[in-house]
């Protein structure tokens, strides 16, 4: 009986700590045509960079600016948007993936959770989880780099950050929880760190994304995902290393692929034409070279040398394993895509110990919406489309309702801030500020920025229209609850 309790506790621990440890499968989609999502994703990232630059009102601080970009995208929100927005073509079918014969004993997390969807980004099929690695773990790399920079210099500081990434893949975001060490995750982590440095640093002949004129940042060039994405973001072209006995199950599925004529005749698609170049570029990341045994062309070359009767017997065993587990596989796409769920159902899908957090976040959101509808929206409508000459009169009528009014004469803008009046219980934990900026267009004031700023302890979040806007309850709840309560 005690052993059963131990297993249950161990399961809950791994299922919680592995909340970020989603696995993904690109082998199944290498040969499938998918629309490239670069344009839509670049648009979102550039919107975030531009908003942050426009609303900067402090002294120059490169690191603080970069971390504000991290906070816009690092809480798995971009990954969730990829799955649920309908603007990015995704593929996700656990029942026909390389993990379809994976049981609880091979990987608890893979068996009980969905897979991260696959999308096409810059011509490379990658897992949607790479969005969180790029901004989230890349942000951790950037933080660690700057933390050690003054004392250890750039080379050793970067190595310190890289060692942290290796540790996470060997432990709670990799082998310890899913039995998978992802080389592609390490590449995405590093490229996210590179991007954050590129925000404010010149790199060779390439100028920084942000140009500073004293304390004022402006966008000097657009962000482009293709400057960072390459074949090594794909878990088919840059395979993961699977621990035994998961490795046996995954190899079984890969060997079955070798018997499909359409795949067997196009094995060159399962290796990168830039393999030697990328291997050299990322040699300092300490990728696991043992993972090359899972590259499909190598698997098939090795499997083709088996006697025919041995291959047939082996594949029959693989099919029996698949059939045994097929009925137990849940629809992973449904787990990853909450767009069709009502909020109450969404709340009930969380772990029981997290439901109070979700309830509180929903109550905060409701109070914010009541303030927007009752007061904030009315104030903004009074200003919207008013003439610049009428502004002093309007502000004198409503100024007591604002916490601050900032006039930016350099950019011909006026920005307003008001605190959301939360009830006493909520005020003890959080603060929510509403921000709105107006620009002068031909003597008419037009709303150019509208967002909320949330603070809870050390947690800070800024909304971004199109990704996690002011009226998006699910996005607000998701972004403002503790990490362990994020069920996706």
N, C-alpha and C positions, 0 to 999 in steps of 0.2 A: 504493500500500500504506500509506504514511504517513497519507494522508487517511482511510483506513478505520480505522486505530488512533485517529485524532483523533475520529472520529464515535463510536466505541465508548466512549472515555473520556468524551466529552461526554454521551453517553446515561447512563452510570453516575452522573455527577455530578448531572444533572438528576433522575434517578430517586431518588437519595438525598436531595438537598436538598428535593425535592418531596414527601417522605414525608408532610408535613402538608398538601400542596396538593391534596387531593381536591376534585374538582368535583361538582356535584350538579344535579339536574334536577327542578324542580317543575312545569314546564309540562305534563308528562305526567299529573299527578295532581290538578290544580286541580279537575276535575269528578268526581273519584272520592271516594266516602265512605270515611273512615277513622276509627277510634276514636281519641278524644283521649287522648294519653298524659300529660296534665298531672298527674293524680292519682298515678301511679306515680313520675314523675320528682320531683315535689314531695316525696314521701315519702322518697326517697333523699337529697335535698339537706338536708331538715330533720333526718334522722337524723345526717348529718355535722355539721351545726351544733350539734345538741344534744350529741353525743359530745364535740366539741371543747370546748364550754362546761363540761360536767360534769367533764372531766378536766384542766381548766386549773389549774395549781398554781404559777404564777409571778406576778410583778407585772403590773399592767395594761399591756398593750401592744397598742393597736388594730391597728397594722400587722402585727404578728407573728400576731395572732389571724386576721386576714383572709388572710394568706399560708398559714396552716395549712389553711384551707378550700380555697384554690387548689390546694395539694398533694394534697388528697383527690381532686380531680376533673380536674386539668389535663393529665394524661398520656394523654389520649385514652381514658381508661378508661370514662368515662360514655358516650362515643360507641360504644365497643365493646360495652358492656352493652346499649345500645339495640338493637344489631344481633343480639345473641346470646341475650338473656335470655328471649325469648318473651313478655315482659310488655307490650311495645310493638308495636303494629301498624306494620309498615314496608312500603315499596314500593321496588323497585329492579330495573330492567330496562334494562340498557345497550343491548340490541339493539333496543329500541323507544323510545329516548330521543332528545333533541334532538342528541345527540353520535353517533348511529349511523352517520353518514357521515363522521365525523372520522378522518382518516388520520394516519400518523406525521408527515407534513410539516406538518400543521395544529397538532398538539399531541402530543408524545411521551408526556407524562404521562397525558393523557386516554385515548390510544389503548392504552397498556400497563397502566394500572391500572383498578381498578373505580371506580364512582361511589359517593359517600356516599348512603346510603339516605334516603328521604323519610319523615317522620312528621308526624302532626297534633299540634301543641302549641298549646293555647289557641285552637283554631279556625283556626290558620294552618298551611299545609303548608310545612314547612321541611326543610332538609338536616340529617342527624344530625351533620355536621361543625360545625354551629353550637354544639353542646355544647362542643367544644374551643375554639372562638373565644370563647365566653362566659366560660369559666373560665381557659383557657390564655392567650390573647392579652389578654383582659380583665385577667388577673392581671399581665401585663407593663405594660399601661397604668397599673394601680394602683401598681405598683412605681416606674415612671418619674415618676408624679405626685408621690409622696411623696419621691422622691429630690431633686426640684427645688423642693419646696414652700417650704422655709425661705428659699431664696435668691431665687426668682422669683415667689412668690405663687400663689394657686390658679388664676387665669385662664391665665397663661402656662404653668404646670406642666401643666394639662390639655391645652393646645395642643401642648406638647412630646410628650405621650403619643399624641395623635391623629396627629401627623406621623409617628411611628414606625409606626402602623398603615397609613398611606398608603404609606410606604416598603415595607412588607412586601407589599402588594398590587401594587405596581409592580415588585417584584423577586422574591425567592425563594419567596413563597407565592402568587404571582399571575402577572402578565404575563410575567415572565422564564422561568417553568417551565411554565405551562399555557396561556399566551396569553389568560388571562382575568383581568379586574379585577372583583372581586366587591363591589358596593355593599352587598349583604346581609351579607357578612362584616364590613365596617366597622361596620355598625349593631350586630351581635351583639357585636363587640369592645367597643364603647362601653357597651352595656347591661350587660355583665359587669363593667366598671369601675364603673359606677353601683351595681350590686349590692354590690360590695365596700366601697364608701363607705357604703352604706346599712346595712351591718352595725353600724357604730358611730356614725354621724352621723344626727342628725335632719334631715329634709328638709321644710321648711314645716310643715304640720300632721301629717306622718307621722313617727312615732317610729322610732328605730333598731331593728333586729332584736335587737340585744344590749343589755341593760341591765347596767351595771357598778355593783356595790356594793363600793366600794373596789377590791380586786384580784380580786373574784369576779364572773365573767360569768354571766348567766342569759339565757335566751331570752325576750324580751319579746313577740315576735309571730312568726308562722310565715312562712317564705319562701313566696312564690307566684310561679311563673314568669310568670303573666299580668300581673304588674306590669312586666315587661320585654319580653315578646314582643309584636310587632305585625306588621302586613302587610309591613313593610319587612325582615323576616327571610326572606321568600320570594323566591327568585330568579326567580319568574314575575311577581310584583307589583312587585318592585324589581329589575329585570333587571341582569345583569352586562354589562360592555362586553367584546366579543370582538375581538381583533386580527385583521387580515387575515392569511392567507386563511381562518382559522377562522370569521370572521364570515360569510363567504359560505356555508360548509357549514351553520352553524346557522340562518341565515336561510332556506336552502333547505328545511330540515325545518319551520321555523315556517310558511313559505308553504304547505307541503303540508297543515298543520293547517287553514289557512284554507278549504280545499276540503272539509273534513268538515262536513256540515250540523249535527251536534250541537254542534260547537265554534263554527261561524260564527254560530249563532243565540244564543249565550251569551257573546259577547266581553266583556260587562260584568264577568264573573267574573275576567277577566284584568287588571283594573285595580283599585286599591284605592279604596274609597269615602272613605278618609282621606288620599288622596294629597297634597292641598295642605297639610294639617296636618302630616303626617310630613315632607314636603319642607322645611317651615319649621323643624320641630323639629331636624332633622339637617343644617341648612345649614352648620354649622360643621365637619362631618365631611368636606367637600369631595368628596361623592359625584360620580361622573362622570355628568353630565347627558346626555352623548352616548349613554349606554346606553339611553335612552328609545326609541331607534329599534328596540330589540329587544322592546318591549312588544307583546304579540300583537295587541291591537286596532289598534295603529298599523301593524304589519306587514300585517295583513289589509286595512285601509283603503287602504294604498298599493298592495297587490297587486291589489285589486279593480279598480283603474283601468287595469290592463294589458289589451290586447286579448285576447280569448279564445284565439286560436291561439297567441299568444306565451306565455300562461300554460300551455297544454297542452304546448308544446314544452319549456318550462322545467322543468315537473314531471316530464316523461319523463326528462330529464337527471338530475334529483335521484334518481329511482328507480334509474337505472343505477348511480349512485355508491353508493347503499345496497346494491344487490345485489352489487357488486364487493367491498365491505368486510364484508358480513354474515357470511360464513363465517369470518372472522378474529376476530370479536368473541368474547371469552371471557365466561363467565358471571360478571358482576361481583358478583352477590349471593353467590356462592360465595367470591369473594375477600374480601368484607367480613365474612363470617359464619364464624367458626372453630369454632362450637359443636359441629359434627359431626366435627372432625378429632382424631385422636389426637395426643398431645404430640410424638411423634417426627416425625410428618408435618408438624406445625406448625413444628417446629424446622427441618426441611429446606426449608421454604418461604422461609426468610430468605436474605438475601444471604450468600454464602460467607464474606466477611470478618467476619460477625457471629456465626457459629455457635459460636465459642469463648465469646463473651459469654453466649449462650443456654445453653450447656452448663454454664458456671459458675453461672448463676442457678438452673438446675435442681438442681445439686448442693447449693446453699445451701438451697433449699426442702426437699430431702430431709432434710438435717440438722435443719432446724427441725421437720419432721414427726416425726422420730425422737425428738427431745427432748420434744415434746408428748405423744407416746404413752407414752414410757418414764417421764418424771418429772413434767412440768408437769400433765398431765391427772390424774395420781394425787393431786398436791397439791391441785388444785382440788376434786376429788371429796371429799377429806377435809373441806374447809371448807363446800362446798355443803350446805345444809339443816341445818347444825349450829346449835346454839343460840348466842346471843351470849355467854352465860356460859362456854361451853366453848372459846371462841376463844383465850384466852391459853394454854391447855394445848396446843391444836393448833399454834399459832404457835411455841411453845417447842420442839416436836418437829421442825418443818420449817423454822425460820427461817434456818438456815444455807444453805438452798438458794435464798433470795431475796436479790436485790441490795438491795431496800429494801421497807419496809412503811410505808404512809402511812395514818394514821387521820384521816378528815375528819369531825369531830364535828358540824360545822354541817349537813352533809347526811347524817349517819348512815351513812357509807360507810367501807369499808376497801379500799385499793388495794395490790396487790402487783406487784412487778416482778422479772423474772429475765432474765438474759442467756442467749441460746442459745449453747451451747458448740460453736462452729464449729471445723473443723480449722485447722491453722496457715496453710495457703494462703489460706483464705477470710478468716481473722481479719485478715490484712494489708490486706484491701481493704474489708471491710464489718463492720458490727455489727448484730445483730438482737436486739431486746428484746421479751419477752412481757409484756403488761400484762393484769391482771384486777382488776375492782372488784366488791365485794359490797355489797349494801344490806340493811339490817335491815327485814324484813317480819314483824311479829308475833313477834319474838324468834327468827326464822329468817333465816340469811344466804343470800341468793339472788344468783346471778351476774347483774350488770347490764351490764357492759362487758367485752369480751374482744377484744383486738386485738394485732397486732404493730407495732413501730416499726422501720423499716429506715433505716440511714444508710450512705452511701458517698460520702466526700468531702463535697461540698456538697449532694448529693442526699439528701433525706429523704422517706420515705413512711410513712403510717399506714394500716393496713387498715381496712376498713369492711364489716361484715357485710351481706350482701345485694348488695353491689357488687363488692368484691374481698376476700372473707373469708380467714380463716386457712388454710383447706383448699383454696383455689383455686390450683392450680399455674400455670395459664395467666396468671391475673391477677398473681401474684407475679412471674413471669418478665417479663411485659410491662412492669410498672411499674418494674423495677429494672435494666433494660438501657439502654445509651446511646440518645439520641434517634435517631441515624442508623440504629440497628438495629431500629427499630419499623417493621415491614414493612406495617403497616396505618395 
